[in-house]
Amino acid sequence: MSTLTTGRPGIRRRRGRDAGRLGLLVVLAVVMAFPLLWMLLTAVSPDRDLNSADLRFWPSVLRLDNFSRAWNSLPFSTWLVNSVAIALVAVVITVAINLVAGFVLAKMRFTGRSVLLLVIVSTLMIPVQVLMIPQFRIVAELGWVNTYWAVIIPRAAEAFGIFLSRQFMLAIPDELIDAARVDGAGTLRILRSVILPLCKPLIAVLVIFTFMYRWNEFAWPLIVLKDQGLYTLPIGLTFLQGQYTTDYSGLMAMALVSALPMLVVFLVFQRYLVEGISTTGLK
């Protein structure tokens, strides 16, 4: 009886803490989702609501034709294809380089490995803007200006992804590699048949981060792409912003469309995301 008497206040306190945490999570979810909701409502609002001096949250009428009007006003279909092609090729190349480099740094023994890792990690401290001039000179010398390769190749090896891969693969026991070598497997066979099947969470994290980074990239494609037919969606969105007026409903409509591929990639790989982040210690 005494145990029940002393236990009830503890249960009430625990329930109170759980309710407080749930309320805090709900508030944070609303705060984080509000920009997306505002963007959606702006995309379906008529121009008179957006140009009115009165602040209106809900549109007076739903204008779904804002999507088709903005889509047909500029070559967004071409820019969408360009963005998809660049992002997919970049993801394949970048993830492959990150995995191979991470495997070499984590499991191969050679002189200067620690120095090489230090050099790679130290490049994270260099601002991207500083690298643009030498990178542009390199792609210009190679004749890649105004091509997809000028956008993809200079950012193919990311120090963050290499470091992430190395940290993840350090947790894989060396005994598995030794056993594979005893069975006669070479280095590439070990990487393909032993290491990569254990790296699904890592691959999911790399795919999501690389796709998101490449999909949203604006400055570098704007520098190396001259033909408007090769532009990507982030560059194309700027054409909806005029010098004196801006088509806010069309801009928000196309911004929503441009966010859909990232949402699809996240939904496909999200079940591995939490596991990958917890395994690699990413914060």
C-alpha positions as a Markdown table, in Angstrom:
| # | Residue | x | y | z |
|---|---|---|---|---|
| 1 | Met | 0.0 | 0.0 | 0.0 |
| 2 | Ser | 2.8 | 2.3 | 0.9 |
| 3 | Thr | 4.5 | 1.5 | -2.5 |
| 4 | Leu | 1.3 | 2.5 | -4.4 |
| 5 | Thr | 1.0 | 5.7 | -2.4 |
| 6 | Thr | 4.6 | 6.8 | -3.1 |
| 7 | Gly | 4.4 | 5.6 | -6.7 |
| 8 | Arg | 1.4 | 7.7 | -7.8 |
| 9 | Pro | 3.1 | 11.1 | -7.5 |
| 10 | Gly | 6.0 | 9.6 | -9.5 |
| 11 | Ile | 3.7 | 8.4 | -12.2 |
| 12 | Arg | 1.9 | 11.8 | -12.3 |
| 13 | Arg | 5.3 | 13.6 | -12.6 |
| 14 | Arg | 6.4 | 11.3 | -15.4 |
| 15 | Arg | 3.1 | 11.8 | -17.3 |
| 16 | Gly | 3.4 | 15.5 | -16.8 |
| 17 | Arg | 6.9 | 15.5 | -18.3 |
| 18 | Asp | 5.7 | 13.4 | -21.2 |
| 19 | Ala | 2.9 | 15.8 | -21.8 |
| 20 | Gly | 5.3 | 18.7 | -21.7 |
| 21 | Arg | 7.6 | 17.1 | -24.1 |
| 22 | Leu | 4.8 | 16.2 | -26.5 |
| 23 | Gly | 3.5 | 19.8 | -26.3 |
| 24 | Leu | 7.0 | 21.1 | -27.1 |
| 25 | Leu | 7.4 | 18.8 | -30.0 |
| 26 | Val | 4.0 | 19.9 | -31.4 |
| 27 | Val | 5.0 | 23.6 | -31.1 |
| 28 | Leu | 8.3 | 22.9 | -32.8 |
| 29 | Ala | 6.6 | 20.9 | -35.6 |
| 30 | Val | 4.2 | 23.8 | -36.2 |
| 31 | Val | 7.0 | 26.4 | -36.2 |
| 32 | Met | 9.0 | 24.3 | -38.7 |
| 33 | Ala | 6.0 | 23.5 | -40.9 |
| 34 | Phe | 4.7 | 27.1 | -41.0 |
| 35 | Pro | 7.1 | 28.3 | -43.8 |
| 36 | Leu | 6.0 | 25.4 | -46.0 |
| 37 | Leu | 2.3 | 26.1 | -45.3 |
| 38 | Trp | 2.8 | 29.8 | -46.0 |
| 39 | Met | 4.6 | 29.0 | -49.3 |
| 40 | Leu | 1.7 | 26.7 | -50.3 |
| 41 | Leu | -1.0 | 29.3 | -49.4 |
| 42 | Thr | 1.0 | 31.9 | -51.4 |
| 43 | Ala | 1.2 | 29.6 | -54.4 |
| 44 | Val | -2.6 | 29.2 | -54.5 |
| 45 | Ser | -3.5 | 32.8 | -53.7 |
| 46 | Pro | -4.8 | 35.3 | -56.3 |
| 47 | Asp | -2.6 | 38.3 | -57.1 |
| 48 | Arg | -5.1 | 40.7 | -55.6 |
| 49 | Asp | -4.7 | 39.1 | -52.2 |
| 50 | Leu | -0.9 | 39.3 | -52.4 |
| 51 | Asn | -0.9 | 42.9 | -53.5 |
| 52 | Ser | -3.5 | 43.9 | -50.9 |
| 53 | Ala | -2.4 | 46.1 | -48.0 |
| 54 | Asp | -4.4 | 43.9 | -45.7 |
| 55 | Leu | -2.5 | 40.9 | -44.4 |
| 56 | Arg | -4.5 | 37.8 | -45.3 |
| 57 | Phe | -3.5 | 34.3 | -44.2 |
| 58 | Trp | -6.1 | 32.2 | -46.1 |
| 59 | Pro | -6.6 | 33.1 | -49.8 |
| 60 | Ser | -10.0 | 34.5 | -50.8 |
| 61 | Val | -10.1 | 31.9 | -53.6 |
| 62 | Leu | -7.9 | 29.0 | -54.5 |
| 63 | Arg | -6.0 | 29.7 | -57.8 |
| 64 | Leu | -4.5 | 26.3 | -58.8 |
| 65 | Asp | -3.8 | 27.7 | -62.2 |
| 66 | Asn | -0.9 | 29.6 | -60.7 |
| 67 | Phe | 1.1 | 26.4 | -61.2 |
| 68 | Ser | 0.3 | 26.0 | -64.8 |
| 69 | Arg | 0.7 | 29.7 | -65.6 |
| 70 | Ala | 4.2 | 29.9 | -64.0 |
| 71 | Trp | 5.2 | 26.5 | -65.5 |
| 72 | Asn | 4.3 | 27.6 | -69.0 |
| 73 | Ser | 5.7 | 31.1 | -68.8 |
| 74 | Leu | 9.3 | 29.8 | -68.8 |
| 75 | Pro | 11.1 | 26.6 | -69.8 |
| 76 | Phe | 10.8 | 25.0 | -66.4 |
| 77 | Ser | 10.4 | 21.5 | -67.9 |
| 78 | Thr | 13.9 | 21.8 | -69.5 |
| 79 | Trp | 15.4 | 23.2 | -66.3 |
| 80 | Leu | 13.8 | 20.4 | -64.3 |
| 81 | Val | 15.3 | 17.8 | -66.6 |
| 82 | Asn | 18.7 | 19.5 | -66.3 |
| 83 | Ser | 18.5 | 19.5 | -62.5 |
| 84 | Val | 17.5 | 15.9 | -62.3 |
| 85 | Ala | 20.3 | 14.8 | -64.7 |
| 86 | Ile | 23.0 | 16.8 | -62.9 |
| 87 | Ala | 21.8 | 15.7 | -59.4 |
| 88 | Leu | 21.5 | 12.0 | -60.3 |
| 89 | Val | 24.9 | 11.8 | -62.1 |
| 90 | Ala | 26.5 | 13.8 | -59.3 |
| 91 | Val | 25.1 | 11.6 | -56.6 |
| 92 | Val | 26.4 | 8.4 | -58.3 |
| 93 | Ile | 29.9 | 9.8 | -58.8 |
| 94 | Thr | 30.2 | 11.6 | -55.5 |
| 95 | Val | 28.8 | 8.7 | -53.4 |
| 96 | Ala | 31.1 | 6.2 | -55.2 |
| 97 | Ile | 34.2 | 8.4 | -54.6 |
| 98 | Asn | 33.2 | 9.0 | -50.9 |
| 99 | Leu | 32.8 | 5.2 | -50.3 |
| 100 | Val | 36.1 | 4.2 | -52.0 |
| 101 | Ala | 38.1 | 7.0 | -50.3 |
| 102 | Gly | 36.5 | 6.2 | -46.9 |
| 103 | Phe | 37.4 | 2.6 | -47.3 |
| 104 | Val | 41.0 | 3.4 | -48.2 |
| 105 | Leu | 41.4 | 5.7 | -45.2 |
| 106 | Ala | 39.6 | 3.4 | -42.8 |
| 107 | Lys | 40.9 | -0.1 | -43.7 |
| 108 | Met | 44.1 | 0.3 | -45.8 |
| 109 | Arg | 47.4 | 0.7 | -44.1 |
| 110 | Phe | 49.9 | 3.0 | -45.9 |
| 111 | Thr | 52.4 | 5.7 | -45.0 |
| 112 | Gly | 51.0 | 9.2 | -44.7 |
| 113 | Arg | 47.4 | 8.0 | -44.2 |
| 114 | Ser | 46.9 | 10.3 | -41.2 |
| 115 | Val | 48.4 | 13.2 | -43.0 |
| 116 | Leu | 46.2 | 12.6 | -46.0 |
| 117 | Leu | 43.1 | 12.5 | -43.7 |
| 118 | Leu | 44.2 | 15.7 | -42.0 |
| 119 | Val | 44.6 | 17.5 | -45.4 |
| 120 | Ile | 41.2 | 16.3 | -46.6 |
| 121 | Val | 39.4 | 17.4 | -43.4 |
| 122 | Ser | 41.2 | 20.7 | -43.3 |
| 123 | Thr | 39.7 | 21.6 | -46.7 |
| 124 | Leu | 36.4 | 21.9 | -44.9 |
| 125 | Met | 37.6 | 25.1 | -43.4 |
| 126 | Ile | 38.2 | 26.7 | -46.9 |
| 127 | Pro | 35.2 | 28.8 | -48.0 |
| 128 | Val | 33.6 | 27.5 | -51.2 |
| 129 | Gln | 33.8 | 31.0 | -52.7 |
| 130 | Val | 37.6 | 30.9 | -52.4 |
| 131 | Leu | 37.7 | 27.8 | -54.6 |
| 132 | Met | 35.5 | 29.1 | -57.3 |
| 133 | Ile | 38.2 | 31.0 | -59.2 |
| 134 | Pro | 40.8 | 28.2 | -59.5 |
| 135 | Gln | 38.0 | 25.7 | -60.2 |
| 136 | Phe | 36.7 | 27.9 | -63.0 |
| 137 | Arg | 40.1 | 28.2 | -64.5 |
| 138 | Ile | 40.5 | 24.4 | -64.5 |
| 139 | Val | 37.1 | 23.7 | -66.2 |
| 140 | Ala | 37.9 | 26.5 | -68.7 |
| 141 | Glu | 41.2 | 24.8 | -69.5 |
| 142 | Leu | 39.4 | 21.5 | -70.0 |
| 143 | Gly | 36.8 | 23.1 | -72.2 |
| 144 | Trp | 34.0 | 22.2 | -70.0 |
| 145 | Val | 32.4 | 25.6 | -69.5 |
| 146 | Asn | 28.7 | 25.5 | -70.4 |
| 147 | Thr | 28.5 | 21.7 | -70.0 |
| 148 | Tyr | 27.1 | 19.4 | -67.3 |
| 149 | Trp | 30.6 | 18.2 | -66.4 |
| 150 | Ala | 31.6 | 21.7 | -65.3 |
| 151 | Val | 28.9 | 21.5 | -62.7 |
| 152 | Ile | 29.4 | 17.9 | -61.6 |
| 153 | Ile | 33.1 | 17.1 | -61.6 |
| 154 | Pro | 34.6 | 20.0 | -59.5 |
| 155 | Arg | 32.4 | 19.0 | -56.5 |
| 156 | Ala | 32.6 | 15.2 | -57.1 |
| 157 | Ala | 34.9 | 14.6 | -54.1 |
| 158 | Glu | 33.4 | 16.1 | -50.9 |
| 159 | Ala | 35.6 | 16.1 | -47.8 |
| 160 | Phe | 32.6 | 15.8 | -45.6 |
| 161 | Gly | 31.4 | 12.7 | -47.3 |
| 162 | Ile | 34.8 | 11.1 | -47.3 |
| 163 | Phe | 35.2 | 11.8 | -43.5 |
| 164 | Leu | 31.7 | 10.5 | -42.9 |
| 165 | Ser | 32.5 | 7.3 | -44.8 |
| 166 | Arg | 35.8 | 6.8 | -43.0 |
| 167 | Gln | 34.2 | 7.2 | -39.6 |
| 168 | Phe | 31.4 | 4.7 | -40.5 |
| 169 | Met | 33.8 | 2.1 | -41.9 |
| 170 | Leu | 36.0 | 2.2 | -38.8 |
| 171 | Ala | 33.2 | 0.5 | -36.9 |
| 172 | Ile | 33.3 | -2.5 | -39.3 |
| 173 | Pro | 35.4 | -5.3 | -37.7 |
| 174 | Asp | 38.8 | -5.9 | -39.5 |
| 175 | Glu | 38.2 | -9.6 | -38.9 |
| 176 | Leu | 35.6 | -9.6 | -41.7 |
| 177 | Ile | 38.2 | -8.3 | -44.1 |
| 178 | Asp | 40.8 | -10.7 | -42.9 |
| 179 | Ala | 38.4 | -13.7 | -43.3 |
| 180 | Ala | 37.6 | -12.5 | -46.8 |
| 181 | Arg | 41.3 | -12.3 | -47.7 |
| 182 | Val | 41.8 | -15.8 | -46.4 |
| 183 | Asp | 39.1 | -17.0 | -48.7 |
| 184 | Gly | 41.0 | -15.4 | -51.6 |
| 185 | Ala | 39.0 | -12.2 | -52.1 |
| 186 | Gly | 40.8 | -9.1 | -53.5 |
| 187 | Thr | 40.4 | -5.5 | -52.3 |
| 188 | Leu | 37.7 | -4.6 | -54.8 |
| 189 | Arg | 35.8 | -7.9 | -54.0 |
| 190 | Ile | 36.0 | -7.1 | -50.3 |
| 191 | Leu | 34.7 | -3.6 | -50.8 |
| 192 | Arg | 31.9 | -4.8 | -53.0 |
| 193 | Ser | 30.8 | -8.0 | -51.2 |
| 194 | Val | 31.8 | -7.4 | -47.6 |
| 195 | Ile | 31.9 | -3.6 | -46.9 |
| 196 | Leu | 29.2 | -2.1 | -49.0 |
| 197 | Pro | 26.4 | -4.4 | -47.9 |
| 198 | Leu | 27.1 | -3.2 | -44.4 |
| 199 | Cys | 27.0 | 0.4 | -45.4 |
| 200 | Lys | 23.3 | 0.9 | -46.4 |
| 201 | Pro | 22.7 | 3.5 | -43.7 |
| 202 | Leu | 25.8 | 5.4 | -44.7 |
| 203 | Ile | 24.9 | 5.2 | -48.4 |
| 204 | Ala | 21.4 | 6.6 | -47.6 |
| 205 | Val | 22.8 | 9.5 | -45.7 |
| 206 | Leu | 25.3 | 10.3 | -48.5 |
| 207 | Val | 22.6 | 10.1 | -51.1 |
| 208 | Ile | 20.2 | 12.4 | -49.2 |
| 209 | Phe | 22.9 | 15.0 | -48.4 |
| 210 | Thr | 24.5 | 14.9 | -51.8 |
| 211 | Phe | 21.2 | 15.1 | -53.7 |
| 212 | Met | 20.0 | 18.0 | -51.5 |
| 213 | Tyr | 23.3 | 19.9 | -51.9 |
| 214 | Arg | 23.4 | 19.4 | -55.7 |
| 215 | Trp | 19.7 | 20.1 | -56.1 |
| 216 | Asn | 19.9 | 23.4 | -54.3 |
| 217 | Glu | 23.3 | 24.5 | -55.7 |
| 218 | Phe | 22.9 | 28.0 | -57.3 |
| 219 | Ala | 26.2 | 30.0 | -57.5 |
| 220 | Trp | 28.5 | 27.5 | -59.2 |
| 221 | Pro | 26.0 | 26.4 | -61.9 |
| 222 | Leu | 25.3 | 30.1 | -62.6 |
| 223 | Ile | 29.0 | 30.7 | -63.1 |
| 224 | Val | 29.8 | 27.8 | -65.4 |
| 225 | Leu | 26.5 | 27.6 | -67.4 |
| 226 | Lys | 26.0 | 30.3 | -70.0 |
| 227 | Asp | 23.2 | 28.8 | -72.1 |
| 228 | Gln | 19.8 | 29.3 | -70.6 |
| 229 | Gly | 18.8 | 25.9 | -72.0 |
| 230 | Leu | 21.3 | 24.3 | -69.6 |
| 231 | Tyr | 20.2 | 26.2 | -66.5 |
| 232 | Thr | 18.9 | 24.3 | -63.4 |
| 233 | Leu | 15.7 | 25.0 | -61.5 |
| 234 | Pro | 17.3 | 27.2 | -58.7 |
| 235 | Ile | 18.6 | 29.5 | -61.4 |
| 236 | Gly | 15.3 | 29.4 | -63.3 |
| 237 | Leu | 13.4 | 30.5 | -60.3 |
| 238 | Thr | 15.2 | 33.9 | -60.3 |
| 239 | Phe | 13.6 | 34.7 | -63.7 |
| 240 | Leu | 10.3 | 35.0 | -61.8 |
| 241 | Gln | 11.8 | 37.9 | -59.8 |
| 242 | Gly | 11.6 | 41.1 | -61.9 |
| 243 | Gln | 13.4 | 44.4 | -61.4 |
| 244 | Tyr | 10.2 | 46.2 | -60.3 |
| 245 | Thr | 7.7 | 43.4 | -59.7 |
| 246 | Thr | 7.8 | 39.8 | -58.6 |
| 247 | Asp | 5.3 | 37.1 | -59.4 |
| 248 | Tyr | 5.1 | 35.8 | -55.9 |
| 249 | Ser | 2.4 | 33.2 | -56.5 |
| 250 | Gly | 4.2 | 31.8 | -59.5 |
| 251 | Leu | 7.5 | 31.9 | -57.6 |
| 252 | Met | 6.1 | 30.0 | -54.7 |
| 253 | Ala | 4.3 | 27.5 | -57.0 |
| 254 | Met | 7.6 | 26.6 | -58.8 |
| 255 | Ala | 9.5 | 26.5 | -55.5 |
| 256 | Leu | 7.0 | 23.9 | -54.3 |
| 257 | Val | 7.5 | 21.9 | -57.5 |
| 258 | Ser | 11.3 | 22.2 | -57.1 |
| 259 | Ala | 11.1 | 20.8 | -53.5 |
| 260 | Leu | 9.2 | 17.7 | -54.6 |
| 261 | Pro | 12.2 | 15.6 | -55.8 |
| 262 | Met | 14.0 | 16.3 | -52.5 |
| 263 | Leu | 10.9 | 15.1 | -50.7 |
| 264 | Val | 10.8 | 11.9 | -52.7 |
| 265 | Val | 14.5 | 11.2 | -52.1 |
| 266 | Phe | 14.0 | 11.7 | -48.4 |
| 267 | Leu | 11.0 | 9.4 | -48.2 |
| 268 | Val | 12.8 | 6.7 | -50.1 |
| 269 | Phe | 15.9 | 6.7 | -47.9 |
| 270 | Gln | 14.5 | 8.1 | -44.6 |
| 271 | Arg | 14.3 | 4.8 | -42.9 |
| 272 | Tyr | 18.1 | 4.5 | -43.1 |
| 273 | Leu | 18.7 | 8.1 | -42.2 |
| 274 | Val | 18.3 | 7.9 | -38.4 |
| 275 | Glu | 20.3 | 4.7 | -38.2 |
| 276 | Gly | 23.1 | 6.2 | -40.4 |
| 277 | Ile | 23.3 | 9.4 | -38.4 |
| 278 | Ser | 23.4 | 7.5 | -35.1 |
| 279 | Thr | 26.1 | 5.1 | -36.3 |
| 280 | Thr | 28.4 | 7.8 | -37.8 |
| 281 | Gly | 27.9 | 10.1 | -34.8 |
| 282 | Leu | 26.8 | 12.9 | -37.1 |
| 283 | Lys | 25.3 | 15.9 | -35.3 |
